[in-house]
Structure formats: C-alpha cells, structure tokens
C-alpha cells in the first residue's frame, strides 16, 4: 500500500493543476466577455478552435512521455521541467493588453493556445503518473480520491479567493486585478508541482523489451474497447459539466439577481466537490465502480432537472441544489480516473504493450474537447439568447440562462450513464486482468 504521505504529494500536483483548470472553467469566459471585451460567440469559437491543436499535441505528448527515460522516471521529470513555464503562460492568459478589438482577439487566441499547450505538457505526464504509482486496483481509487480532494482544494482556493483578490489587488481595475491574482496563484502552483515531484515514485514499469512505435501504438489503442467507451463518456461528461460551471456566475448574477453572492455560490459548490471526491473510495469499496458511476450520473441529472423549477426568489434552494449536484457528480470523478488505469492494464493484457502515457493523453484530449465544447456552447447559447454584459437581462435571456444551466447538463449526464453501459471492466474483470498480468510477469522473470 502507498503511504498517505505519497498520496498527499501526488494530490498536490492536482491542486496546482486545478488552480488553472478551475479558473479557466469558472472565470475565463466571464473574463473574456466582461473584462477583456470579446463577444461571447467569438469566445466560444476560440475555445473550440484550440482543440484542433490539442488533437495533435495530446497524443504526441503521451507518446513522448512513454518514451522518456530519465533517472527520475518516465513521467515525474515533466513536473520539474515545466512548472515555471506553465506558471508564466498562465499569467499571460489573464493579462489585458492595450490593443485594438482585433488585436485583443489575436492576443487572446495566442495566449490561450499557449496556456493549453503548457497544460498538456505538464498535466498529461502528471495524470499518467497516477497509473504507475501502484498495481493495486483498489489503491488506485484511493490515489485518485486523494488527488481530487486536493485538486478541489485548489478549486476552493480559486472560488473563494479569486474575486476578493481581484477586487483587492486591482483597486477598481479588474483587468490588473485578474493579472496579479493569477501571478500569485501561479507561483503557488509552481511550488506544489515541485512538492509532487519530490514526494512520488514510479513503480509500475513497462516490459523491458517493449519497443514503442507511434502509429502501431495508435492501432493498439484503437483495439482497446474500454478506452473507446471512456473517450466518449469523457467528452459528453465535460461538455455538460463545463456548461453548467461556466454559467454558474451568469445564473447567480442575472437569474437569481444576487451578484454579491457569486463567490459564496461557487465556493459552496467546490465544498460539495471536495466532499464528493472524499466519499468515492467508501462507495467504490461497496459497489462496483462501473454501476456506481452510472448511478451517480443519473442522480446528477435528476438534481439538474429539479433546479429548473427553482424561482429567482428561492436563492437558498438554488444554493442547496448546486451543492448536492457538485457532491454527487464529483463523487464519480475518482472512479473515472481509476478506470483509466484499469484501461491501461486491459490494453497491456490484450496487446502485450503498455502505453500508459498514450492512454491517458488521448482520454485527456477528449476531456479537453469536452471542456472546449462546454465553454463554446456556453458562449454560443449566451449569444443566441442575446446576452449583454453588465445590464439587466430580458426575461427571455434570463430564461435562456436557466435552461442552459439546468436542462442541457442533465441531458449530458444521462447520455454519460447510457454510454457507460458498454464499459466491460467490472471489478471481477479488472481482478482477472491483474492476476494474469502478474502471472505473465512471474513467468517472464523465471525464464
């Protein structure tokens, strides 16, 4: 079993990642529309266009990490090498230059692209590291629970501190406030990546005679049917989750009419996220994590649909539903990432090749595609419902925000549950794969 100290060290890496991920998910659309001054439709299109670049860079990064051989391992060294560049481009993305409207669009596109490239380069090796810390399937859920609890603590830092820090540091200049806030958060995140590097160790190694070729690895990846299911589930899940999270600020400000409660609303949701992640191991130890995952998606969908019927004068009820939705949806997150490690084992069992980095990077691409689709959909829906920043919205616009915040995320969760009915790696199957891989390793060592 892994020590709690190592699990905490691994989790600190996701605290660092989530400082950026949650800021992008919760604030970047709002920053671009209300601070930077870009139209919602342009923001949505920009988010989607950057994913075209990820379609190339994500699998390349995964393949590169699989081929990396250093005294620190395959994946850990990237935490050391890229912590500073990642922090630097994070600040650039939240910097508002004095450019023309067209110049601002170009700057936003370039800086956001650089941010996503840096996120790819450090987060894919970090994620793959979670798959090589231990061979134990149950310990993997524990590792991912620690990861996402600490990751959500990073999100809690973002939700609780971003707006107050922007106001305090900016002193009335929101653009400068966002820049300085991201500077401080990025420095903190850089330190956490270094602690993660120092406190972890890679234990699961690929076969010694393994020779990886990129295109043959892609063919082997496609043969992994469990991988295909996770890719589809990931993109649909993140589309709905990011759509709802992105519109949370708009929902509170323009539907509930309580701009002063935005920080409390998203912070309460982040507390729900943390408690949900912390509960994942308890649930998965008692219920097969495939069935548990599908059930949690259905519960999240029901909560979203109930939220549709909450009126603008029922803010307390709106807060309660958002908290419970975050709790149940994020309880499923460590289970999803534990399934990725199981999928690596299954591919190794099926093809004889262990392509940890490529499996994680390809699924992360679909996660980021969902991130982009959710952000793009939010921008397009705001434009469709004729949203105008910093004014009282029309009744049709307010209702459009409500529909987009409640009904469409519910549909996404139900689709995820339906997709996961095709996932074959139940607890018994995972144990069978682990036992047979161990037997092969023993036989290879004896020969």
C-alpha positions in Angstrom: 0.0 0.0 0.0 1.1 3.5 -0.7 1.8 5.8 2.2 -0.6 8.7 2.9 2.4 11.0 2.5 2.9 9.9 -1.1 -0.8 10.1 -1.8 -0.9 13.6 -0.5 2.2 14.5 -2.5 0.5 13.2 -5.6 -2.6 15.1 -4.8 -0.7 18.4 -4.5 0.0 18.1 -8.2 -3.7 18.3 -8.9 -4.0 21.3 -6.5 -1.6 23.0 -8.8 -3.4 21.9 -12.0 -6.8 22.9 -10.7 -5.7 26.4 -9.9 -5.6 26.8 -13.7 -8.3 24.4 -14.7 -10.9 25.7 -12.3 -10.0 29.3 -13.1 -10.4 28.6 -16.9 -13.7 26.7 -16.3 -15.2 29.2 -13.9 -13.8 32.6 -14.8 -12.2 32.7 -18.3 -15.4 33.1 -20.3 -16.5 35.8 -17.9 -13.1 37.4 -18.0 -13.1 37.5 -21.8 -16.7 38.8 -22.2 -16.9 41.3 -19.2 -13.3 42.4 -18.7 -11.4 41.7 -21.9 -14.3 42.8 -24.1 -14.7 40.0 -26.5 -18.1 38.8 -27.8 -19.4 35.5 -26.4 -19.7 34.0 -29.8 -16.0 34.7 -30.6 -15.0 33.3 -27.2 -17.0 30.1 -27.9 -15.4 29.6 -31.3 -11.9 30.3 -30.0 -12.3 27.6 -27.3 -13.3 25.1 -29.9 -10.6 26.0 -32.4 -7.8 25.4 -29.9 -9.0 21.8 -29.5 -7.8 21.2 -33.1 -4.3 21.8 -31.9 -4.9 19.5 -28.9 -5.9 16.8 -31.3 -2.3 16.7 -32.4 -0.4 17.7 -29.3 -2.1 15.5 -26.7 -1.3 12.0 -28.2 2.2 13.3 -29.2 2.8 14.3 -25.6 1.6 11.0 -24.3 3.8 9.1 -26.7 6.8 11.3 -25.8 6.2 10.7 -22.1 6.1 6.9 -22.7 9.4 7.1 -24.4 11.1 9.4 -21.9 13.8 7.6 -19.9 15.5 9.6 -17.1 16.8 8.9 -13.6 13.5 10.4 -12.4 11.3 8.0 -14.4 9.0 8.4 -17.4 6.5 11.0 -16.1 7.8 12.7 -13.0 10.5 14.8 -14.7 8.0 16.9 -16.5 6.7 18.2 -13.2 10.2 19.6 -12.6 10.9 20.8 -16.1 7.6 22.6 -16.8 6.4 24.1 -13.5 7.9 27.5 -14.3 6.8 27.8 -18.0 3.3 26.7 -17.0 3.1 29.5 -14.4 4.4 32.1 -16.8 1.8 31.4 -19.6 -1.0 31.3 -17.0 -0.3 34.9 -16.2 -0.1 35.8 -19.9 -3.6 34.4 -20.4 -5.1 36.7 -17.8 -3.2 39.8 -18.9 -5.2 42.5 -20.8 -3.0 44.4 -23.2 -4.0 47.8 -24.6 -4.7 46.5 -28.1 -7.5 47.2 -30.7 -10.5 44.9 -30.6 -9.0 42.7 -33.3 -5.6 42.8 -31.6 -7.3 41.6 -28.4 -8.9 38.6 -30.2 -5.5 37.6 -31.6 -3.8 38.0 -28.2 -6.5 36.0 -26.5 -6.2 33.2 -29.1 -2.4 33.1 -28.9 -2.2 33.3 -25.1 -5.0 30.7 -24.6 -3.3 28.4 -27.1 0.0 28.7 -25.2 -1.8 28.0 -21.9 -3.4 24.8 -23.2 -0.1 23.6 -24.7 1.6 24.1 -21.4 -1.3 22.4 -19.6 -1.0 19.5 -21.9 2.8 19.2 -21.5 2.6 19.1 -17.7 -0.8 17.6 -17.0 -0.6 14.5 -19.2 2.6 13.2 -17.6 1.1 14.1 -14.2 -2.1 12.1 -14.9 -0.1 9.2 -16.3 2.0 9.2 -13.1 -1.1 8.2 -11.2 -1.3 5.0 -13.2 2.2 3.8 -12.3 2.3 4.5 -8.6 0.7 1.2 -7.7 -0.7 -2.0 -9.3 -3.5 -2.5 -6.8 -6.9 -1.6 -8.4 -8.4 -0.6 -5.0 -5.4 1.6 -4.2 -5.9 3.3 -7.5 -9.3 4.6 -6.4 -7.7 5.8 -3.1 -4.9 7.6 -5.0 -7.4 9.3 -7.3 -9.6 10.2 -4.3 -6.6 11.9 -2.7 -5.8 13.5 -6.0 -9.2 15.0 -6.5 -9.7 16.1 -2.9 -6.5 18.1 -3.1 -7.4 19.1 -6.6 -10.7 20.5 -5.4 -8.9 22.3 -2.6 -7.1 24.1 -5.4 -10.5 24.8 -6.9 -11.8 26.0 -3.5 -8.9 28.4 -3.4 -9.9 29.7 -6.8 -13.6 30.1 -6.0 -13.2 31.6 -2.5 -10.3 33.9 -3.3 -10.4 35.0 -7.0 -13.0 37.7 -6.9 -11.9 39.1 -3.4 -8.2 39.1 -4.6 -9.2 40.7 -7.9 -11.0 43.5 -6.0 -8.2 43.9 -3.5 -5.3 43.8 -5.9 -7.0 45.7 -8.7 -8.3 48.5 -6.5 -11.1 49.2 -9.1 -9.0 48.0 -12.1 -10.4 44.5 -12.7 -8.0 43.8 -15.6 -5.0 44.4 -13.4 -6.6 42.6 -10.5 -7.0 39.4 -12.6 -3.4 39.6 -13.8 -1.9 40.0 -10.3 -4.3 37.3 -8.8 -3.1 34.8 -11.4 0.5 35.8 -10.8 0.2 34.9 -7.1 -1.7 31.7 -7.8 0.7 30.6 -10.4 3.7 30.9 -8.1 1.9 28.9 -5.5 1.0 26.2 -8.1 4.6 26.0 -9.3 5.8 25.2 -5.7 3.1 22.5 -5.4 4.2 20.8 -8.6 7.8 20.6 -7.2 6.5 19.0 -4.0 4.6 16.5 -6.1 7.8 15.7 -8.0 9.8 15.2 -4.8 7.2 13.1 -2.9 6.2 10.4 -5.5 7.9 7.3 -7.1 7.1 5.4 -10.3 6.7 1.6 -9.5 4.8 0.1 -12.5 7.2 -0.3 -15.3 6.6 -1.4 -19.0 8.0 -4.7 -20.3 11.8 -4.3 -20.6 11.8 -5.4 -24.2 9.0 -3.1 -25.2 9.7 -1.1 -28.4 7.0 1.6 -29.0 6.3 3.0 -32.4 3.8 5.8 -32.6 1.4 4.5 -35.3 1.5 0.9 -34.1 0.7 2.2 -30.6 -2.3 4.1 -32.0 -3.6 0.9 -33.7 -3.2 -1.0 -30.4 -5.0 1.9 -28.6 -8.0 1.5 -31.0 -8.2 -2.2 -30.2 -9.0 -1.3 -26.6 -12.8 -1.1 -26.5 -12.8 0.1 -22.9 -10.7 3.0 -24.0 -13.2 3.9 -26.7 -16.0 4.0 -24.2 -14.1 6.2 -21.8 -13.3 8.7 -24.6 -17.0 9.1 -25.5 -18.0 9.3 -21.8 -15.3 11.9 -21.1 -16.3 14.4 -23.9 -20.0 14.2 -23.1 -19.4 14.5 -19.3 -17.1 17.5 -19.5 -19.4 19.3 -22.1 -22.3 19.2 -19.6 -20.2 19.9 -16.5 -18.3 22.8 -18.0 -21.5 24.3 -19.5 -23.1 24.3 -16.0 -20.0 25.5 -14.2 -19.3 28.3 -16.7 -22.9 29.6 -16.5 -22.9 29.5 -12.7 -21.7 33.1 -12.4 -24.3 34.2 -15.0 -27.0 32.2 -13.2 -26.4 33.9 -9.9 -25.9 37.4 -11.3 -28.6 37.6 -13.9 -31.2 34.9 -12.9 -31.1 35.0 -9.2 -30.2 38.7 -9.2 -27.6 38.3 -6.5 -24.2 39.3 -7.9 -22.9 39.8 -4.3 -23.5 36.0 -3.7 -21.4 34.7 -6.7 -18.3 33.9 -4.5 -20.5 32.1 -1.9 -22.3 30.1 -4.6 -19.3 28.7 -6.4 -17.4 28.2 -3.2 -20.2 26.1 -1.7 -20.2 24.1 -4.9 -16.5 23.5 -4.5 -17.0 22.3 -1.0 -19.5 19.8 -2.4 -16.9 18.7 -4.9 -14.4 18.1 -2.2 -16.8 16.1 0.0 -17.9 14.1 -3.1 -14.3 13.2 -4.1 -13.6 12.2 -0.5 -16.5 9.8 -0.5 -15.6 8.0 -3.7 -13.4 5.3 -2.1 -16.1 4.5 0.5 -18.7 4.0 -2.2 -16.5 2.1 -4.7 -15.4 -0.3 -2.0 -19.0 -1.4 -1.6 -20.4 -1.0 -5.1 -18.8 -2.0 -8.3 -17.4 1.3 -9.6 -19.0 0.9 -13.0 -22.5 0.6 -11.6 -21.8 3.3 -9.0 -20.6 5.7 -11.8 -23.8 5.2 -13.8 -26.0 5.7 -10.8 -24.2 8.9 -9.8 -24.7 10.4 -13.3 -28.4 9.6 -13.1 -28.6 11.3 -9.7 -26.8 14.4 -11.0 -29.3 14.6 -13.9 -32.3 14.5 -11.6 -30.8 17.3 -9.4 -30.2 19.5 -12.5 -33.8 19.0 -13.7 -35.1 19.8 -10.2 -33.1 23.0 -10.3 -35.0 24.2 -13.4 -38.1 24.7 -11.2 -36.3 26.9 -8.6 -37.5 30.5 -8.9 -35.3 33.7 -8.7 -36.7 34.3 -5.2 -35.6 30.9 -4.0 -31.8 31.5 -3.7 -31.3 29.3 -0.7 -32.9 26.3 -2.6 -30.7 27.1 -5.6 -27.6 27.0 -3.4 -28.7 23.7 -1.9 -29.3 22.0 -5.3 -25.9 23.3 -6.6 -24.1 21.9 -3.6 -25.8 18.5 -3.9 -25.2 18.3 -7.6 -21.4 19.0 -7.1 -21.3 16.4 -4.4 -22.7 13.5 -6.4 -21.1 14.4 -9.7 -17.6 14.8 -8.3 -18.0 11.5 -6.3 -17.8 9.9 -9.7 -14.6 11.6 -10.8 -12.0 9.5 -8.9 -13.8 6.4 -10.2 -13.4 7.7 -13.8 -9.7 8.2 -13.4 -9.2 4.9 -11.7 -10.9 3.3 -14.7 -8.2 4.9 -16.9 -5.5 2.9 -15.0 -7.6 -0.2 -15.4 -7.9 0.5 -19.1 -4.1 0.7 -19.4 -3.8 -2.7 -17.7 -6.5 -4.1 -20.0 -4.7 -2.9 -23.1 -1.4 -4.4 -21.8 -3.2 -7.7 -21.2 -4.8 -7.7 -24.6 -1.9 -6.5 -26.8 1.2 -7.0 -24.8 2.1 -3.3 -24.9 1.9 -0.9 -22.0 1.2 2.6 -23.3 0.2 4.5 -20.2 1.0 7.9 -21.4 -0.8 7.5 -24.7 -4.0 6.1 -23.0 -4.1 9.0 -20.5 -3.2 11.6 -23.1 -5.9 10.5 -25.6 -8.6 10.4 -22.9 -7.4 13.8 -21.6 -7.8 15.1 -25.2 -11.4 14.1 -25.1 -11.7 15.7 -21.6 -10.3 18.9 -23.0 -12.6 18.6 -26.0 -15.5 18.5 -23.6 -14.0 21.4 -21.8 -13.9 23.4 -25.1 -17.4 22.2 -26.2 -18.9 23.2 -22.8 -17.2 26.6 -22.9 -18.1 27.1 -26.6 -21.7 26.0 -26.0 -21.9 28.5 -23.1 -20.7 31.3 -25.3 -22.9 30.4 -28.2 -26.0 30.0 -26.0 -25.4 33.4 -24.4 -25.1 34.9 -27.8 -28.3 33.0 -29.0 -30.3 34.3 -26.1 -29.0 37.9 -26.8 -27.0 38.2 -23.6 -25.5 41.7 -22.9 -22.8 42.1 -20.2 -23.4 44.3 -17.1 -27.0 45.2 -17.8 -30.4 43.8 -16.6 -31.3 40.9 -18.9 -34.6 40.5 -20.7 -36.9 37.8 -19.4 -36.1 35.6 -22.5 -32.4 35.9 -21.8 -32.8 35.1 -18.1 -34.9 32.0 -19.1 -32.3 31.0 -21.6 -29.6 31.1 -18.9 -31.8 29.0 -16.7 -32.3 26.3 -19.4 -28.6 26.3 -20.3 -27.7 25.9 -16.6 -30.1 23.1 -15.8 -31.7 21.1 -18.6 -28.8 20.6 -21.0 -26.3 19.5 -18.3 -29.0 17.0 -17.2 -29.2 15.6 -20.7 -25.4 15.2 -20.8 -25.3 13.2 -17.5 -28.0 10.8 -18.8 -26.0 10.3 -22.0 -22.9 9.5 -20.0 -24.8 6.9 -18.0 -26.0 5.3 -21.2 -22.5 5.3 -22.8 -21.1 3.6 -19.7 -23.4 0.6 -20.1 -20.9 -0.5 -22.8 -17.9 -0.5 -20.4 -16.7 -4.0 -19.8 -14.1 -3.6 -17.0 -16.2 -4.6 -14.0 -14.5 -5.4 -10.6 -14.2 -9.1 -11.5 -12.8 -8.4 -14.9 -10.2 -6.0 -13.6 -9.1 -8.5 -11.0 -8.8 -11.2 -13.7 -6.6 -8.9 -15.8 -4.4 -8.0 -12.9 -3.9 -11.7 -11.9 -3.0 -12.8 -15.4 -0.5 -9.9 -15.9 1.1 -10.8 -12.6 1.4 -14.4 -13.8 2.9 -13.4 -17.1 5.5 -11.2 -15.3 6.4 -14.1 -13.0 6.8 -16.5 -15.9 9.0 -13.9 -17.8 11.2 -13.5 -14.7 11.6 -17.2 -14.3 12.6 -17.8 -18.0 
